[in-house]
Amino acid sequence: MSSIIFFCGNLFSLLLCSSYMKTQKLSKEQLKAVGHRLKVVRTILNLDQRQMSESMGTAQSQISKIEIGRSPPTLYQLIKVKELADQNDSLRDHLTWEWLLEGKGKGVIGP
Protein backbone atom coordinates (compact mmCIF):
# COMPACT_ATOMS: atom_id res chain seq x y z
CA MET A 1 0.00 0.00 0.00
CA SER A 2 1.36 3.40 -0.90
CA SER A 3 1.90 6.01 1.76
CA ILE A 4 -1.22 7.96 2.72
CA ILE A 5 0.87 11.01 3.55
CA PHE A 6 2.97 12.10 0.61
CA PHE A 7 5.26 14.97 -0.25
CA CYS A 8 3.49 18.25 -0.83
CA GLY A 9 5.92 20.66 -2.46
CA ASN A 10 3.80 23.80 -2.76
CA LEU A 11 0.57 25.24 -1.38
CA PHE A 12 -1.60 23.81 -4.18
CA SER A 13 -0.31 20.29 -3.66
CA LEU A 14 -0.57 20.81 0.10
CA LEU A 15 -4.27 21.58 -0.37
CA LEU A 16 -4.65 18.41 -2.43
CA CYS A 17 -2.75 16.50 0.25
CA SER A 18 -5.05 17.87 2.95
CA SER A 19 -8.12 16.91 0.95
CA TYR A 20 -6.70 13.41 0.49
CA MET A 21 -5.94 13.13 4.21
CA LYS A 22 -9.58 13.98 5.01
CA THR A 23 -10.91 11.20 2.79
CA GLN A 24 -8.42 8.52 3.83
CA LYS A 25 -7.96 6.94 7.21
CA LEU A 26 -4.41 7.26 8.48
CA SER A 27 -2.98 4.27 10.30
CA LYS A 28 -2.13 4.54 13.98
CA GLU A 29 1.55 4.36 13.08
CA GLN A 30 1.24 7.23 10.60
CA LEU A 31 -0.65 9.40 13.09
CA LYS A 32 1.95 8.71 15.78
CA ALA A 33 4.82 9.48 13.40
CA VAL A 34 3.34 12.83 12.31
CA GLY A 35 2.57 13.67 15.93
CA HIS A 36 6.12 12.83 16.98
CA ARG A 37 7.57 15.09 14.28
CA LEU A 38 5.32 17.96 15.38
CA LYS A 39 6.47 17.40 18.97
CA VAL A 40 10.10 17.52 17.82
CA VAL A 41 9.45 20.88 16.15
CA ARG A 42 7.65 22.19 19.25
CA THR A 43 10.53 21.06 21.47
CA ILE A 44 13.14 22.73 19.23
CA LEU A 45 11.05 25.92 19.37
CA ASN A 46 11.23 25.61 23.16
CA LEU A 47 7.44 25.81 23.52
CA ASP A 48 5.21 23.83 25.83
CA GLN A 49 1.87 22.55 24.54
CA ARG A 50 -0.02 25.54 25.95
CA GLN A 51 2.30 28.04 24.25
CA MET A 52 2.13 26.09 20.98
CA SER A 53 -1.67 25.94 21.13
CA GLU A 54 -1.87 29.70 21.71
CA SER A 55 0.44 30.32 18.75
CA MET A 56 -1.69 28.06 16.57
CA GLY A 57 -5.08 29.26 17.79
CA THR A 58 -6.18 25.83 18.99
CA ALA A 59 -6.75 24.07 22.30
CA GLN A 60 -3.87 22.56 24.25
CA SER A 61 -5.79 19.28 24.35
CA GLN A 62 -5.76 19.20 20.53
CA ILE A 63 -1.96 19.58 20.48
CA SER A 64 -1.74 16.70 22.94
CA LYS A 65 -4.02 14.49 20.82
CA ILE A 66 -1.98 15.23 17.70
CA GLU A 67 1.34 14.54 19.40
CA ILE A 68 0.23 11.17 20.78
CA GLY A 69 -1.35 10.14 17.48
CA ARG A 70 -5.01 10.27 18.50
CA SER A 71 -5.97 13.02 16.05
CA PRO A 72 -4.57 14.13 12.67
CA PRO A 73 -3.46 17.74 12.30
CA THR A 74 -5.58 19.98 10.10
CA LEU A 75 -4.17 21.84 7.10
CA TYR A 76 -4.39 25.07 9.10
CA GLN A 77 -2.42 23.51 11.97
CA LEU A 78 0.28 22.22 9.62
CA ILE A 79 0.63 25.65 8.02
CA LYS A 80 0.89 27.31 11.46
CA VAL A 81 3.60 24.84 12.53
CA LYS A 82 5.58 25.63 9.35
CA GLU A 83 5.11 29.39 9.91
CA LEU A 84 6.36 29.07 13.51
CA ALA A 85 9.31 26.99 12.33
CA ASP A 86 10.16 29.57 9.66
CA GLN A 87 10.60 32.17 12.42
CA ASN A 88 13.41 30.08 13.92
CA ASP A 89 16.85 30.49 12.29
CA SER A 90 17.76 26.81 12.62
CA LEU A 91 14.41 25.40 11.51
CA ARG A 92 13.90 27.85 8.65
CA ASP A 93 16.77 26.27 6.73
CA HIS A 94 16.11 22.65 7.65
CA LEU A 95 12.39 21.92 8.07
CA THR A 96 10.72 20.73 4.88
CA TRP A 97 7.12 19.77 4.15
CA GLU A 98 8.40 16.37 3.05
CA TRP A 99 9.95 15.73 6.46
CA LEU A 100 7.03 17.19 8.40
CA LEU A 101 4.44 15.08 6.57
CA GLU A 102 6.37 11.93 5.67
CA GLY A 103 9.54 11.91 7.73
CA LYS A 104 11.58 11.78 4.53
CA GLY A 105 14.19 14.05 3.03
CA LYS A 106 15.80 16.95 4.76
CA GLY A 107 14.61 17.15 8.34
CA VAL A 108 15.37 19.02 11.51
CA ILE A 109 17.79 16.38 12.85
CA GLY A 110 20.78 14.89 11.11
CA PRO A 111 22.52 15.70 7.81
C-alpha positions as CSV (number, residue, x, y, z in Angstrom):
1,M,0.0,0.0,0.0
2,S,1.4,3.4,-0.9
3,S,1.9,6.0,1.8
4,I,-1.2,8.0,2.7
5,I,0.9,11.0,3.5
6,F,3.0,12.1,0.6
7,F,5.3,15.0,-0.3
8,C,3.5,18.3,-0.8
9,G,5.9,20.7,-2.5
10,N,3.8,23.8,-2.8
11,L,0.6,25.2,-1.4
12,F,-1.6,23.8,-4.2
13,S,-0.3,20.3,-3.7
14,L,-0.6,20.8,0.1
15,L,-4.3,21.6,-0.4
16,L,-4.7,18.4,-2.4
17,C,-2.8,16.5,0.2
18,S,-5.1,17.9,3.0
19,S,-8.1,16.9,0.9
20,Y,-6.7,13.4,0.5
21,M,-5.9,13.1,4.2
22,K,-9.6,14.0,5.0
23,T,-10.9,11.2,2.8
24,Q,-8.4,8.5,3.8
25,K,-8.0,6.9,7.2
26,L,-4.4,7.3,8.5
27,S,-3.0,4.3,10.3
28,K,-2.1,4.5,14.0
29,E,1.6,4.4,13.1
30,Q,1.2,7.2,10.6
31,L,-0.7,9.4,13.1
32,K,1.9,8.7,15.8
33,A,4.8,9.5,13.4
34,V,3.3,12.8,12.3
35,G,2.6,13.7,15.9
36,H,6.1,12.8,17.0
37,R,7.6,15.1,14.3
38,L,5.3,18.0,15.4
39,K,6.5,17.4,19.0
40,V,10.1,17.5,17.8
41,V,9.4,20.9,16.2
42,R,7.6,22.2,19.2
43,T,10.5,21.1,21.5
44,I,13.1,22.7,19.2
45,L,11.0,25.9,19.4
46,N,11.2,25.6,23.2
47,L,7.4,25.8,23.5
48,D,5.2,23.8,25.8
49,Q,1.9,22.5,24.5
50,R,0.0,25.5,26.0
51,Q,2.3,28.0,24.3
52,M,2.1,26.1,21.0
53,S,-1.7,25.9,21.1
54,E,-1.9,29.7,21.7
55,S,0.4,30.3,18.7
56,M,-1.7,28.1,16.6
57,G,-5.1,29.3,17.8
58,T,-6.2,25.8,19.0
59,A,-6.8,24.1,22.3
60,Q,-3.9,22.6,24.2
61,S,-5.8,19.3,24.3
62,Q,-5.8,19.2,20.5
63,I,-2.0,19.6,20.5
64,S,-1.7,16.7,22.9
65,K,-4.0,14.5,20.8
66,I,-2.0,15.2,17.7
67,E,1.3,14.5,19.4
68,I,0.2,11.2,20.8
69,G,-1.3,10.1,17.5
70,R,-5.0,10.3,18.5
71,S,-6.0,13.0,16.0
72,P,-4.6,14.1,12.7
73,P,-3.5,17.7,12.3
74,T,-5.6,20.0,10.1
75,L,-4.2,21.8,7.1
76,Y,-4.4,25.1,9.1
77,Q,-2.4,23.5,12.0
78,L,0.3,22.2,9.6
79,I,0.6,25.6,8.0
80,K,0.9,27.3,11.5
81,V,3.6,24.8,12.5
82,K,5.6,25.6,9.4
83,E,5.1,29.4,9.9
84,L,6.4,29.1,13.5
85,A,9.3,27.0,12.3
86,D,10.2,29.6,9.7
87,Q,10.6,32.2,12.4
88,N,13.4,30.1,13.9
89,D,16.9,30.5,12.3
90,S,17.8,26.8,12.6
91,L,14.4,25.4,11.5
92,R,13.9,27.8,8.7
93,D,16.8,26.3,6.7
94,H,16.1,22.6,7.7
95,L,12.4,21.9,8.1
96,T,10.7,20.7,4.9
97,W,7.1,19.8,4.2
98,E,8.4,16.4,3.0
99,W,10.0,15.7,6.5
100,L,7.0,17.2,8.4
101,L,4.4,15.1,6.6
102,E,6.4,11.9,5.7
103,G,9.5,11.9,7.7
104,K,11.6,11.8,4.5
105,G,14.2,14.0,3.0
106,K,15.8,17.0,4.8
107,G,14.6,17.1,8.3
108,V,15.4,19.0,11.5
109,I,17.8,16.4,12.8
110,G,20.8,14.9,11.1
111,P,22.5,15.7,7.8
